C-alpha cells in the first residue's frame, strides 16, 4: 500500500467509528472507570451522579479491555440499579470527541481536567 492509500483507509475507518458511536438510550448512562476491582469488575462514576460497581458481561470479557479513565456506556441493573450495572461499550478517542461535541460529556470532562 502506498502512503496515500494508507491515509485514505485510516480516514474511512475513523468515519465508520463515528457513525457507529452508540449514544445512551433509555436507562443507559455514560460513566468513567475510576478503579479496577478485579474479576471483571470496576468502580465507575456515572453521569447521573452515582458511583456503581460495574461488571463486564461474559460475552464481552475477552473482547473488551478497560483501564482507569476510560469512558464507558453503562446499563444499570433493574434490581439494585443505583449500586450495580453492566458495561455495554467502551468509547475510543474519536468517539469521545464526538460525544464531547454533542454535549454529552460536559460533566465528566469538567471533573477530569
Gaussian input, Z-matrix of N, CA and C with variables (Angstrom, degrees):
# hf/3-21g

backbone

0 1
 N
 C     1     B1
 C     2     B2     1     A1
 N     3     B3     2     A2     1     D1
 C     4     B4     3     A3     2     D2
 C     5     B5     4     A4     3     D3
 N     6     B6     5     A5     4     D4
 C     7     B7     6     A6     5     D5
 C     8     B8     7     A7     6     D6
 N     9     B9     8     A8     7     D7
 C    10    B10     9     A9     8     D8
 C    11    B11    10    A10     9     D9
 N    12    B12    11    A11    10    D10
 C    13    B13    12    A12    11    D11
 C    14    B14    13    A13    12    D12
 N    15    B15    14    A14    13    D13
 C    16    B16    15    A15    14    D14
 C    17    B17    16    A16    15    D15
 N    18    B18    17    A17    16    D16
 C    19    B19    18    A18    17    D17
 C    20    B20    19    A19    18    D18
 N    21    B21    20    A20    19    D19
 C    22    B22    21    A21    20    D20
 C    23    B23    22    A22    21    D21
 N    24    B24    23    A23    22    D22
 C    25    B25    24    A24    23    D23
 C    26    B26    25    A25    24    D24
 N    27    B27    26    A26    25    D25
 C    28    B28    27    A27    26    D26
 C    29    B29    28    A28    27    D27
 N    30    B30    29    A29    28    D28
 C    31    B31    30    A30    29    D29
 C    32    B32    31    A31    30    D30
 N    33    B33    32    A32    31    D31
 C    34    B34    33    A33    32    D32
 C    35    B35    34    A34    33    D33
 N    36    B36    35    A35    34    D34
 C    37    B37    36    A36    35    D35
 C    38    B38    37    A37    36    D36
 N    39    B39    38    A38    37    D37
 C    40    B40    39    A39    38    D38
 C    41    B41    40    A40    39    D39
 N    42    B42    41    A41    40    D40
 C    43    B43    42    A42    41    D41
 C    44    B44    43    A43    42    D42
 N    45    B45    44    A44    43    D43
 C    46    B46    45    A45    44    D44
 C    47    B47    46    A46    45    D45
 N    48    B48    47    A47    46    D46
 C    49    B49    48    A48    47    D47
 C    50    B50    49    A49    48    D48
 N    51    B51    50    A50    49    D49
 C    52    B52    51    A51    50    D50
 C    53    B53    52    A52    51    D51
 N    54    B54    53    A53    52    D52
 C    55    B55    54    A54    53    D53
 C    56    B56    55    A55    54    D54
 N    57    B57    56    A56    55    D55
 C    58    B58    57    A57    56    D56
 C    59    B59    58    A58    57    D57
 N    60    B60    59    A59    58    D58
 C    61    B61    60    A60    59    D59
 C    62    B62    61    A61    60    D60
 N    63    B63    62    A62    61    D61
 C    64    B64    63    A63    62    D62
 C    65    B65    64    A64    63    D63
 N    66    B66    65    A65    64    D64
 C    67    B67    66    A66    65    D65
 C    68    B68    67    A67    66    D66
 N    69    B69    68    A68    67    D67
 C    70    B70    69    A69    68    D68
 C    71    B71    70    A70    69    D69
 N    72    B72    71    A71    70    D70
 C    73    B73    72    A72    71    D71
 C    74    B74    73    A73    72    D72
 N    75    B75    74    A74    73    D73
 C    76    B76    75    A75    74    D74
 C    77    B77    76    A76    75    D75
 N    78    B78    77    A77    76    D76
 C    79    B79    78    A78    77    D77
 C    80    B80    79    A79    78    D78
 N    81    B81    80    A80    79    D79
 C    82    B82    81    A81    80    D80
 C    83    B83    82    A82    81    D81
 N    84    B84    83    A83    82    D82
 C    85    B85    84    A84    83    D83
 C    86    B86    85    A85    84    D84
 N    87    B87    86    A86    85    D85
 C    88    B88    87    A87    86    D86
 C    89    B89    88    A88    87    D87
 N    90    B90    89    A89    88    D88
 C    91    B91    90    A90    89    D89
 C    92    B92    91    A91    90    D90
 N    93    B93    92    A92    91    D91
 C    94    B94    93    A93    92    D92
 C    95    B95    94    A94    93    D93
 N    96    B96    95    A95    94    D94
 C    97    B97    96    A96    95    D95
 C    98    B98    97    A97    96    D96
 N    99    B99    98    A98    97    D97
 C   100   B100    99    A99    98    D98
 C   101   B101   100   A100    99    D99
 N   102   B102   101   A101   100   D100
 C   103   B103   102   A102   101   D101
 C   104   B104   103   A103   102   D102
 N   105   B105   104   A104   103   D103
 C   106   B106   105   A105   104   D104
 C   107   B107   106   A106   105   D105
 N   108   B108   107   A107   106   D106
 C   109   B109   108   A108   107   D107
 C   110   B110   109   A109   108   D108
 N   111   B111   110   A110   109   D109
 C   112   B112   111   A111   110   D110
 C   113   B113   112   A112   111   D111
 N   114   B114   113   A113   112   D112
 C   115   B115   114   A114   113   D113
 C   116   B116   115   A115   114   D114
 N   117   B117   116   A116   115   D115
 C   118   B118   117   A117   116   D116
 C   119   B119   118   A118   117   D117
 N   120   B120   119   A119   118   D118
 C   121   B121   120   A120   119   D119
 C   122   B122   121   A121   120   D120
 N   123   B123   122   A122   121   D121
 C   124   B124   123   A123   122   D122
 C   125   B125   124   A124   123   D123
 N   126   B126   125   A125   124   D124
 C   127   B127   126   A126   125   D125
 C   128   B128   127   A127   126   D126
 N   129   B129   128   A128   127   D127
 C   130   B130   129   A129   128   D128
 C   131   B131   130   A130   129   D129
 N   132   B132   131   A131   130   D130
 C   133   B133   132   A132   131   D131
 C   134   B134   133   A133   132   D132
 N   135   B135   134   A134   133   D133
 C   136   B136   135   A135   134   D134
 C   137   B137   136   A136   135   D135
 N   138   B138   137   A137   136   D136
 C   139   B139   138   A138   137   D137
 C   140   B140   139   A139   138   D138
 N   141   B141   140   A140   139   D139
 C   142   B142   141   A141   140   D140
 C   143   B143   142   A142   141   D141
 N   144   B144   143   A143   142   D142
 C   145   B145   144   A144   143   D143
 C   146   B146   145   A145   144   D144
 N   147   B147   146   A146   145   D145
 C   148   B148   147   A147   146   D146
 C   149   B149   148   A148   147   D147
 N   150   B150   149   A149   148   D148
 C   151   B151   150   A150   149   D149
 C   152   B152   151   A151   150   D150
 N   153   B153   152   A152   151   D151
 C   154   B154   153   A153   152   D152
 C   155   B155   154   A154   153   D153
 N   156   B156   155   A155   154   D154
 C   157   B157   156   A156   155   D155
 C   158   B158   157   A157   156   D156
 N   159   B159   158   A158   157   D157
 C   160   B160   159   A159   158   D158
 C   161   B161   160   A160   159   D159
 N   162   B162   161   A161   160   D160
 C   163   B163   162   A162   161   D161
 C   164   B164   163   A163   162   D162
 N   165   B165   164   A164   163   D163
 C   166   B166   165   A165   164   D164
 C   167   B167   166   A166   165   D165
 N   168   B168   167   A167   166   D166
 C   169   B169   168   A168   167   D167
 C   170   B170   169   A169   168   D168
 N   171   B171   170   A170   169   D169
 C   172   B172   171   A171   170   D170
 C   173   B173   172   A172   171   D171
 N   174   B174   173   A173   172   D172
 C   175   B175   174   A174   173   D173
 C   176   B176   175   A175   174   D174
 N   177   B177   176   A176   175   D175
 C   178   B178   177   A177   176   D176
 C   179   B179   178   A178   177   D177
 N   180   B180   179   A179   178   D178
 C   181   B181   180   A180   179   D179
 C   182   B182   181   A181   180   D180
 N   183   B183   182   A182   181   D181
 C   184   B184   183   A183   182   D182
 C   185   B185   184   A184   183   D183
 N   186   B186   185   A185   184   D184
 C   187   B187   186   A186   185   D185
 C   188   B188   187   A187   186   D186
 N   189   B189   188   A188   187   D187
 C   190   B190   189   A189   188   D188
 C   191   B191   190   A190   189   D189
 N   192   B192   191   A191   190   D190
 C   193   B193   192   A192   191   D191
 C   194   B194   193   A193   192   D192
 N   195   B195   194   A194   193   D193
 C   196   B196   195   A195   194   D194
 C   197   B197   196   A196   195   D195
 N   198   B198   197   A197   196   D196
 C   199   B199   198   A198   197   D197
 C   200   B200   199   A199   198   D198
 N   201   B201   200   A200   199   D199
 C   202   B202   201   A201   200   D200
 C   203   B203   202   A202   201   D201
 N   204   B204   203   A203   202   D202
 C   205   B205   204   A204   203   D203
 C   206   B206   205   A205   204   D204
 N   207   B207   206   A206   205   D205
 C   208   B208   207   A207   206   D206
 C   209   B209   208   A208   207   D207
 N   210   B210   209   A209   208   D208
 C   211   B211   210   A210   209   D209
 C   212   B212   211   A211   210   D210
 N   213   B213   212   A212   211   D211
 C   214   B214   213   A213   212   D212
 C   215   B215   214   A214   213   D213
 N   216   B216   215   A215   214   D214
 C   217   B217   216   A216   215   D215
 C   218   B218   217   A217   216   D216
 N   219   B219   218   A218   217   D217
 C   220   B220   219   A219   218   D218
 C   221   B221   220   A220   219   D219
 N   222   B222   221   A221   220   D220
 C   223   B223   222   A222   221   D221
 C   224   B224   223   A223   222   D222
 N   225   B225   224   A224   223   D223
 C   226   B226   225   A225   224   D224
 C   227   B227   226   A226   225   D225
 N   228   B228   227   A227   226   D226
 C   229   B229   228   A228   227   D227
 C   230   B230   229   A229   228   D228
 N   231   B231   230   A230   229   D229
 C   232   B232   231   A231   230   D230
 C   233   B233   232   A232   231   D231
 N   234   B234   233   A233   232   D232
 C   235   B235   234   A234   233   D233
 C   236   B236   235   A235   234   D234
 N   237   B237   236   A236   235   D235
 C   238   B238   237   A237   236   D236
 C   239   B239   238   A238   237   D237
 N   240   B240   239   A239   238   D238
 C   241   B241   240   A240   239   D239
 C   242   B242   241   A241   240   D240
 N   243   B243   242   A242   241   D241
 C   244   B244   243   A243   242   D242
 C   245   B245   244   A244   243   D243
 N   246   B246   245   A245   244   D244
 C   247   B247   246   A246   245   D245
 C   248   B248   247   A247   246   D246
 N   249   B249   248   A248   247   D247
 C   250   B250   249   A249   248   D248
 C   251   B251   250   A250   249   D249
 N   252   B252   251   A251   250   D250
 C   253   B253   252   A252   251   D251
 C   254   B254   253   A253   252   D252
 N   255   B255   254   A254   253   D253
 C   256   B256   255   A255   254   D254
 C   257   B257   256   A256   255   D255
 N   258   B258   257   A257   256   D256
 C   259   B259   258   A258   257   D257
 C   260   B260   259   A259   258   D258
 N   261   B261   260   A260   259   D259
 C   262   B262   261   A261   260   D260
 C   263   B263   262   A262   261   D261
 N   264   B264   263   A263   262   D262
 C   265   B265   264   A264   263   D263
 C   266   B266   265   A265   264   D264
 N   267   B267   266   A266   265   D265
 C   268   B268   267   A267   266   D266
 C   269   B269   268   A268   267   D267
 N   270   B270   269   A269   268   D268
 C   271   B271   270   A270   269   D269
 C   272   B272   271   A271   270   D270
 N   273   B273   272   A272   271   D271
 C   274   B274   273   A273   272   D272
 C   275   B275   274   A274   273   D273
 N   276   B276   275   A275   274   D274
 C   277   B277   276   A276   275   D275
 C   278   B278   277   A277   276   D276
 N   279   B279   278   A278   277   D277
 C   280   B280   279   A279   278   D278
 C   281   B281   280   A280   279   D279
 N   282   B282   281   A281   280   D280
 C   283   B283   282   A282   281   D281
 C   284   B284   283   A283   282   D282
 N   285   B285   284   A284   283   D283
 C   286   B286   285   A285   284   D284
 C   287   B287   286   A286   285   D285
 N   288   B288   287   A287   286   D286
 C   289   B289   288   A288   287   D287
 C   290   B290   289   A289   288   D288
 N   291   B291   290   A290   289   D289
 C   292   B292   291   A291   290   D290
 C   293   B293   292   A292   291   D291
 N   294   B294   293   A293   292   D292
 C   295   B295   294   A294   293   D293
 C   296   B296   295   A295   294   D294
 N   297   B297   296   A296   295   D295
 C   298   B298   297   A297   296   D296
 C   299   B299   298   A298   297   D297
 N   300   B300   299   A299   298   D298
 C   301   B301   300   A300   299   D299
 C   302   B302   301   A301   300   D300
 N   303   B303   302   A302   301   D301
 C   304   B304   303   A303   302   D302
 C   305   B305   304   A304   303   D303
 N   306   B306   305   A305   304   D304
 C   307   B307   306   A306   305   D305
 C   308   B308   307   A307   306   D306
 N   309   B309   308   A308   307   D307
 C   310   B310   309   A309   308   D308
 C   311   B311   310   A310   309   D309
 N   312   B312   311   A311   310   D310
 C   313   B313   312   A312   311   D311
 C   314   B314   313   A313   312   D312
 N   315   B315   314   A314   313   D313
 C   316   B316   315   A315   314   D314
 C   317   B317   316   A316   315   D315
 N   318   B318   317   A317   316   D316
 C   319   B319   318   A318   317   D317
 C   320   B320   319   A319   318   D318
 N   321   B321   320   A320   319   D319
 C   322   B322   321   A321   320   D320
 C   323   B323   322   A322   321   D321
 N   324   B324   323   A323   322   D322
 C   325   B325   324   A324   323   D323
 C   326   B326   325   A325   324   D324
 N   327   B327   326   A326   325   D325
 C   328   B328   327   A327   326   D326
 C   329   B329   328   A328   327   D327
 N   330   B330   329   A329   328   D328
 C   331   B331   330   A330   329   D329
 C   332   B332   331   A331   330   D330
 N   333   B333   332   A332   331   D331
 C   334   B334   333   A333   332   D332
 C   335   B335   334   A334   333   D333
 N   336   B336   335   A335   334   D334
 C   337   B337   336   A336   335   D335
 C   338   B338   337   A337   336   D336

   B1=1.4499
   B2=1.5232
   B3=1.3026
   B4=1.4601
   B5=1.5296
   B6=1.2982
   B7=1.4627
   B8=1.5289
   B9=1.3274
   B10=1.4683
   B11=1.5336
   B12=1.3365
   B13=1.4606
   B14=1.5178
   B15=1.3230
   B16=1.4618
   B17=1.5248
   B18=1.3277
   B19=1.4669
   B20=1.5248
   B21=1.3376
   B22=1.4644
   B23=1.5277
   B24=1.3226
   B25=1.4679
   B26=1.5193
   B27=1.3229
   B28=1.4620
   B29=1.5286
   B30=1.3401
   B31=1.4631
   B32=1.5217
   B33=1.3280
   B34=1.4542
   B35=1.5274
   B36=1.3336
   B37=1.4604
   B38=1.5270
   B39=1.3308
   B40=1.4615
   B41=1.5204
   B42=1.3343
   B43=1.4563
   B44=1.5248
   B45=1.3350
   B46=1.4629
   B47=1.5136
   B48=1.3381
   B49=1.4631
   B50=1.5153
   B51=1.3325
   B52=1.4592
   B53=1.5248
   B54=1.3205
   B55=1.4584
   B56=1.5145
   B57=1.3045
   B58=1.4613
   B59=1.5172
   B60=1.2955
   B61=1.4585
   B62=1.5242
   B63=1.3393
   B64=1.4659
   B65=1.5276
   B66=1.3084
   B67=1.4630
   B68=1.5278
   B69=1.3465
   B70=1.4674
   B71=1.5288
   B72=1.3223
   B73=1.4617
   B74=1.5167
   B75=1.3062
   B76=1.4573
   B77=1.5214
   B78=1.3218
   B79=1.4682
   B80=1.5191
   B81=1.3178
   B82=1.4594
   B83=1.5343
   B84=1.3351
   B85=1.4696
   B86=1.5271
   B87=1.3177
   B88=1.4539
   B89=1.5154
   B90=1.3232
   B91=1.4561
   B92=1.5090
   B93=1.3267
   B94=1.4570
   B95=1.5250
   B96=1.3185
   B97=1.4602
   B98=1.5212
   B99=1.3207
   B100=1.4660
   B101=1.5170
   B102=1.3372
   B103=1.4620
   B104=1.5181
   B105=1.3317
   B106=1.4668
   B107=1.5231
   B108=1.3175
   B109=1.4550
   B110=1.5230
   B111=1.3284
   B112=1.4583
   B113=1.5077
   B114=1.3147
   B115=1.4509
   B116=1.5158
   B117=1.3202
   B118=1.4726
   B119=1.5286
   B120=1.3168
   B121=1.4632
   B122=1.5240
   B123=1.3309
   B124=1.4611
   B125=1.5236
   B126=1.3306
   B127=1.4583
   B128=1.5203
   B129=1.3350
   B130=1.4584
   B131=1.5230
   B132=1.3364
   B133=1.4653
   B134=1.5213
   B135=1.3310
   B136=1.4621
   B137=1.5230
   B138=1.3322
   B139=1.4618
   B140=1.5261
   B141=1.3370
   B142=1.4604
   B143=1.5258
   B144=1.3438
   B145=1.4581
   B146=1.5149
   B147=1.3052
   B148=1.4619
   B149=1.5155
   B150=1.3276
   B151=1.4656
   B152=1.5126
   B153=1.3372
   B154=1.4569
   B155=1.5203
   B156=1.3252
   B157=1.4537
   B158=1.5229
   B159=1.3173
   B160=1.4594
   B161=1.5170
   B162=1.3154
   B163=1.4555
   B164=1.5206
   B165=1.3283
   B166=1.4545
   B167=1.5242
   B168=1.3425
   B169=1.4643
   B170=1.5263
   B171=1.3233
   B172=1.4606
   B173=1.5208
   B174=1.3446
   B175=1.4662
   B176=1.5230
   B177=1.3397
   B178=1.4730
   B179=1.5211
   B180=1.3298
   B181=1.4694
   B182=1.5151
   B183=1.2986
   B184=1.4683
   B185=1.5219
   B186=1.3236
   B187=1.4632
   B188=1.5177
   B189=1.3119
   B190=1.4598
   B191=1.5217
   B192=1.3268
   B193=1.4539
   B194=1.5157
   B195=1.3188
   B196=1.4628
   B197=1.5227
   B198=1.3233
   B199=1.4662
   B200=1.5194
   B201=1.3193
   B202=1.4657
   B203=1.5218
   B204=1.3340
   B205=1.4567
   B206=1.5199
   B207=1.3272
   B208=1.4652
   B209=1.5256
   B210=1.3393
   B211=1.4562
   B212=1.5292
   B213=1.3368
   B214=1.4652
   B215=1.5201
   B216=1.3192
   B217=1.4548
   B218=1.5283
   B219=1.3194
   B220=1.4668
   B221=1.5229
   B222=1.3291
   B223=1.4618
   B224=1.5274
   B225=1.3433
   B226=1.4733
   B227=1.5233
   B228=1.3262
   B229=1.4545
   B230=1.5230
   B231=1.3456
   B232=1.4655
   B233=1.5262
   B234=1.3418
   B235=1.4605
   B236=1.5267
   B237=1.2897
   B238=1.4585
   B239=1.5239
   B240=1.3260
   B241=1.4619
   B242=1.5133
   B243=1.3467
   B244=1.4606
   B245=1.5211
   B246=1.3264
   B247=1.4588
   B248=1.5228
   B249=1.3288
   B250=1.4651
   B251=1.5223
   B252=1.3566
   B253=1.4574
   B254=1.5190
   B255=1.3340
   B256=1.4539
   B257=1.5274
   B258=1.3251
   B259=1.4582
   B260=1.5218
   B261=1.3251
   B262=1.4576
   B263=1.5207
   B264=1.3371
   B265=1.4634
   B266=1.5179
   B267=1.3278
   B268=1.4625
   B269=1.5254
   B270=1.3261
   B271=1.4613
   B272=1.5175
   B273=1.3234
   B274=1.4634
   B275=1.5237
   B276=1.3429
   B277=1.4767
   B278=1.5285
   B279=1.3214
   B280=1.4695
   B281=1.5258
   B282=1.3316
   B283=1.4551
   B284=1.5224
   B285=1.3368
   B286=1.4631
   B287=1.5192
   B288=1.3216
   B289=1.4708
   B290=1.5236
   B291=1.3247
   B292=1.4622
   B293=1.5331
   B294=1.3179
   B295=1.4716
   B296=1.5232
   B297=1.3363
   B298=1.4599
   B299=1.5342
   B300=1.3529
   B301=1.4700
   B302=1.5243
   B303=1.3346
   B304=1.4624
   B305=1.5236
   B306=1.3357
   B307=1.4586
   B308=1.5139
   B309=1.3205
   B310=1.4672
   B311=1.5265
   B312=1.3281
   B313=1.4674
   B314=1.5269
   B315=1.2950
   B316=1.4638
   B317=1.5241
   B318=1.3329
   B319=1.4693
   B320=1.5237
   B321=1.3203
   B322=1.4709
   B323=1.5130
   B324=1.3162
   B325=1.4516
   B326=1.5299
   B327=1.3387
   B328=1.4727
   B329=1.5235
   B330=1.3225
   B331=1.4661
   B332=1.5178
   B333=1.3361
   B334=1.4692
   B335=1.5299
   B336=1.3421
   B337=1.4618
   B338=1.4971
   A1=110.60
   A2=114.95
   A3=118.14
   A4=108.82
   A5=115.39
   A6=120.76
   A7=110.54
   A8=115.85
   A9=121.00
   A10=110.30
   A11=117.54
   A12=121.17
   A13=110.72
   A14=115.97
   A15=121.43
   A16=110.88
   A17=117.08
   A18=122.13
   A19=109.89
   A20=117.36
   A21=121.21
   A22=110.75
   A23=117.26
   A24=121.21
   A25=110.72
   A26=116.29
   A27=120.97
   A28=110.67
   A29=117.50
   A30=120.93
   A31=110.68
   A32=116.98
   A33=120.56
   A34=110.80
   A35=116.59
   A36=120.74
   A37=110.49
   A38=117.88
   A39=121.29
   A40=110.75
   A41=118.11
   A42=121.18
   A43=111.16
   A44=116.88
   A45=120.04
   A46=110.97
   A47=117.61
   A48=120.76
   A49=110.62
   A50=117.19
   A51=120.01
   A52=109.77
   A53=117.55
   A54=120.81
   A55=111.95
   A56=117.93
   A57=122.05
   A58=113.01
   A59=118.41
   A60=121.55
   A61=109.79
   A62=117.92
   A63=119.07
   A64=111.25
   A65=115.26
   A66=122.11
   A67=106.75
   A68=118.21
   A69=120.16
   A70=111.73
   A71=115.29
   A72=121.66
   A73=109.04
   A74=116.14
   A75=120.23
   A76=111.12
   A77=116.54
   A78=121.52
   A79=112.78
   A80=118.66
   A81=121.81
   A82=110.58
   A83=115.78
   A84=121.69
   A85=109.33
   A86=114.98
   A87=120.70
   A88=108.35
   A89=116.01
   A90=120.31
   A91=110.81
   A92=115.33
   A93=121.19
   A94=108.35
   A95=116.07
   A96=121.18
   A97=108.80
   A98=116.53
   A99=120.71
   A100=112.16
   A101=116.68
   A102=119.31
   A103=110.16
   A104=115.83
   A105=120.89
   A106=107.58
   A107=116.69
   A108=120.86
   A109=111.14
   A110=117.50
   A111=121.56
   A112=110.78
   A113=116.80
   A114=120.59
   A115=112.37
   A116=117.78
   A117=126.21
   A118=112.28
   A119=117.12
   A120=122.26
   A121=109.85
   A122=115.11
   A123=120.53
   A124=109.97
   A125=114.95
   A126=120.80
   A127=106.97
   A128=115.79
   A129=121.54
   A130=109.30
   A131=116.46
   A132=122.12
   A133=106.75
   A134=117.11
   A135=121.95
   A136=111.19
   A137=115.59
   A138=122.32
   A139=112.16
   A140=117.88
   A141=119.71
   A142=112.23
   A143=116.31
   A144=121.34
   A145=114.77
   A146=118.27
   A147=121.20
   A148=110.43
   A149=115.97
   A150=121.62
   A151=107.63
   A152=115.54
   A153=120.63
   A154=110.44
   A155=115.70
   A156=122.16
   A157=105.13
   A158=116.69
   A159=120.97
   A160=110.16
   A161=115.32
   A162=120.22
   A163=109.06
   A164=114.98
   A165=121.36
   A166=106.17
   A167=118.22
   A168=119.88
   A169=111.74
   A170=116.64
   A171=122.71
   A172=114.31
   A173=117.76
   A174=120.11
   A175=112.18
   A176=117.67
   A177=121.29
   A178=113.42
   A179=118.24
   A180=121.09
   A181=114.14
   A182=117.98
   A183=120.82
   A184=112.73
   A185=117.56
   A186=121.94
   A187=113.38
   A188=117.08
   A189=121.77
   A190=110.68
   A191=117.06
   A192=122.33
   A193=108.33
   A194=116.62
   A195=122.01
   A196=109.68
   A197=115.78
   A198=122.30
   A199=109.17
   A200=116.23
   A201=120.55
   A202=108.99
   A203=116.23
   A204=121.14
   A205=114.31
   A206=118.71
   A207=120.79
   A208=110.12
   A209=115.99
   A210=122.35
   A211=107.62
   A212=116.18
   A213=121.87
   A214=111.18
   A215=115.63
   A216=122.40
   A217=106.63
   A218=116.12
   A219=122.87
   A220=109.79
   A221=115.54
   A222=120.58
   A223=107.89
   A224=117.35
   A225=119.82
   A226=111.04
   A227=115.63
   A228=120.90
   A229=109.39
   A230=115.80
   A231=119.75
   A232=110.40
   A233=116.20
   A234=120.53
   A235=107.85
   A236=117.89
   A237=120.69
   A238=112.07
   A239=117.49
   A240=122.53
   A241=114.76
   A242=116.69
   A243=119.06
   A244=111.49
   A245=117.51
   A246=120.57
   A247=113.59
   A248=117.73
   A249=120.57
   A250=111.47
   A251=114.56
   A252=119.03
   A253=110.93
   A254=115.70
   A255=122.95
   A256=109.71
   A257=116.30
   A258=121.85
   A259=107.07
   A260=116.29
   A261=121.13
   A262=111.23
   A263=116.45
   A264=120.29
   A265=109.99
   A266=116.06
   A267=122.60
   A268=107.51
   A269=116.25
   A270=120.94
   A271=111.43
   A272=115.98
   A273=123.11
   A274=108.81
   A275=117.61
   A276=119.89
   A277=114.53
   A278=118.36
   A279=120.91
   A280=110.01
   A281=116.22
   A282=121.19
   A283=111.16
   A284=117.14
   A285=121.36
   A286=109.76
   A287=116.48
   A288=120.67
   A289=110.29
   A290=117.74
   A291=121.82
   A292=110.74
   A293=117.10
   A294=120.93
   A295=110.94
   A296=116.19
   A297=120.67
   A298=110.24
   A299=116.59
   A300=120.80
   A301=111.12
   A302=117.26
   A303=120.87
   A304=111.82
   A305=117.29
   A306=121.41
   A307=114.43
   A308=118.00
   A309=120.86
   A310=112.79
   A311=118.40
   A312=120.82
   A313=113.85
   A314=118.22
   A315=120.40
   A316=112.31
   A317=116.88
   A318=120.91
   A319=111.99
   A320=117.15
   A321=121.05
   A322=110.58
   A323=117.80
   A324=121.58
   A325=112.07
   A326=117.88
   A327=120.10
   A328=110.23
   A329=116.23
   A330=120.93
   A331=111.21
   A332=115.87
   A333=121.25
   A334=111.64
   A335=116.69
   A336=119.69
   A337=112.33
   D1=139.38
   D2=176.07
   D3=-81.25
   D4=169.69
   D5=-177.90
   D6=-64.65
   D7=-38.71
   D8=-178.91
   D9=-64.61
   D10=-42.98
   D11=178.80
   D12=-65.64
   D13=-36.88
   D14=179.25
   D15=-63.05
   D16=-44.34
   D17=179.54
   D18=-65.45
   D19=-41.79
   D20=179.54
   D21=-63.23
   D22=-40.47
   D23=178.83
   D24=-65.48
   D25=-38.40
   D26=179.59
   D27=-65.88
   D28=-42.16
   D29=179.19
   D30=-64.58
   D31=-39.49
   D32=179.13
   D33=-63.68
   D34=-39.84
   D35=178.72
   D36=-64.85
   D37=-40.51
   D38=178.94
   D39=-64.25
   D40=-40.77
   D41=178.92
   D42=-64.36
   D43=-38.89
   D44=177.38
   D45=-63.74
   D46=-41.42
   D47=179.90
   D48=-64.02
   D49=-38.10
   D50=179.35
   D51=-67.11
   D52=-41.84
   D53=179.64
   D54=-64.34
   D55=-33.02
   D56=-175.47
   D57=-95.63
   D58=18.07
   D59=-179.02
   D60=-74.47
   D61=112.83
   D62=178.72
   D63=-73.12
   D64=138.42
   D65=179.54
   D66=-110.42
   D67=143.47
   D68=-178.09
   D69=-56.97
   D70=131.86
   D71=178.51
   D72=-130.41
   D73=145.94
   D74=178.12
   D75=64.55
   D76=-122.63
   D77=-177.72
   D78=-88.12
   D79=-3.82
   D80=-177.24
   D81=-66.99
   D82=146.13
   D83=178.37
   D84=-136.28
   D85=157.98
   D86=173.31
   D87=-87.43
   D88=150.44
   D89=178.61
   D90=-153.12
   D91=166.64
   D92=178.38
   D93=-122.45
   D94=131.78
   D95=-178.76
   D96=-71.58
   D97=120.43
   D98=179.62
   D99=-94.20
   D100=-38.12
   D101=-174.94
   D102=-158.08
   D103=134.32
   D104=172.56
   D105=-80.40
   D106=133.01
   D107=-177.79
   D108=-102.95
   D109=-26.64
   D110=-178.50
   D111=113.44
   D112=157.66
   D113=179.76
   D114=64.69
   D115=38.92
   D116=-177.81
   D117=58.31
   D118=30.22
   D119=176.83
   D120=-119.23
   D121=156.00
   D122=-179.05
   D123=-156.42
   D124=157.08
   D125=173.77
   D126=-90.76
   D127=127.71
   D128=-176.52
   D129=-125.62
   D130=131.30
   D131=174.17
   D132=-93.51
   D133=115.05
   D134=-173.95
   D135=-94.01
   D136=161.20
   D137=-177.74
   D138=-68.20
   D139=-21.18
   D140=179.10
   D141=-82.46
   D142=9.01
   D143=175.50
   D144=87.57
   D145=5.68
   D146=-178.53
   D147=-107.47
   D148=147.84
   D149=172.78
   D150=-100.73
   D151=129.06
   D152=-177.07
   D153=-124.86
   D154=151.84
   D155=167.33
   D156=-91.60
   D157=114.41
   D158=-176.88
   D159=-113.09
   D160=151.49
   D161=178.95
   D162=-122.75
   D163=157.79
   D164=174.04
   D165=-93.65
   D166=119.51
   D167=-179.00
   D168=-61.91
   D169=157.54
   D170=-175.97
   D171=-54.72
   D172=-36.92
   D173=-177.45
   D174=-68.44
   D175=-18.22
   D176=-178.57
   D177=-109.86
   D178=-4.72
   D179=-172.46
   D180=-52.43
   D181=-45.08
   D182=-176.05
   D183=-86.68
   D184=-17.29
   D185=-177.20
   D186=-93.10
   D187=-28.32
   D188=-171.29
   D189=-108.87
   D190=114.39
   D191=177.98
   D192=-109.73
   D193=118.12
   D194=-174.12
   D195=-114.39
   D196=137.92
   D197=175.77
   D198=-121.96
   D199=167.60
   D200=176.53
   D201=-61.25
   D202=136.81
   D203=178.34
   D204=92.97
   D205=-5.19
   D206=179.34
   D207=-74.99
   D208=145.10
   D209=176.02
   D210=-89.72
   D211=129.46
   D212=-173.21
   D213=-128.33
   D214=155.80
   D215=170.62
   D216=-100.91
   D217=121.96
   D218=-173.17
   D219=-115.31
   D220=139.60
   D221=171.45
   D222=-115.53
   D223=109.65
   D224=179.61
   D225=-62.91
   D226=148.63
   D227=178.11
   D228=-69.95
   D229=152.54
   D230=177.37
   D231=-67.61
   D232=-42.13
   D233=175.82
   D234=-100.62
   D235=124.04
   D236=-178.20
   D237=74.96
   D238=32.65
   D239=-176.13
   D240=-64.63
   D241=-21.59
   D242=178.98
   D243=-79.66
   D244=-15.80
   D245=-175.55
   D246=-114.28
   D247=-25.65
   D248=-173.42
   D249=-135.45
   D250=158.63
   D251=178.40
   D252=-167.70
   D253=175.11
   D254=178.48
   D255=-113.88
   D256=143.87
   D257=174.40
   D258=-84.89
   D259=125.43
   D260=-179.04
   D261=-100.92
   D262=-37.30
   D263=-172.08
   D264=-155.04
   D265=146.58
   D266=174.12
   D267=-113.32
   D268=127.10
   D269=-177.96
   D270=-83.95
   D271=143.49
   D272=175.32
   D273=-92.24
   D274=164.80
   D275=-176.88
   D276=-54.75
   D277=-39.12
   D278=179.53
   D279=-64.78
   D280=-41.22
   D281=-179.59
   D282=-69.56
   D283=-34.64
   D284=177.63
   D285=-63.75
   D286=-40.86
   D287=177.81
   D288=-61.96
   D289=-40.46
   D290=177.93
   D291=-63.29
   D292=-44.14
   D293=178.27
   D294=-62.81
   D295=-38.56
   D296=179.25
   D297=-64.36
   D298=-41.38
   D299=179.28
   D300=-65.78
   D301=-32.60
   D302=178.97
   D303=-78.75
   D304=-10.15
   D305=177.63
   D306=86.93
   D307=16.15
   D308=-178.60
   D309=-86.83
   D310=-13.60
   D311=-175.22
   D312=-114.47
   D313=19.21
   D314=-176.07
   D315=-58.80
   D316=-49.35
   D317=-176.43
   D318=-64.24
   D319=-43.32
   D320=-177.84
   D321=-65.85
   D322=-43.68
   D323=-176.02
   D324=-69.49
   D325=-32.22
   D326=177.64
   D327=-63.40
   D328=-44.19
   D329=-178.69
   D330=-71.15
   D331=-29.51
   D332=-175.44
   D333=-69.96
   D334=-45.32
   D335=-173.18
   D336=-109.06

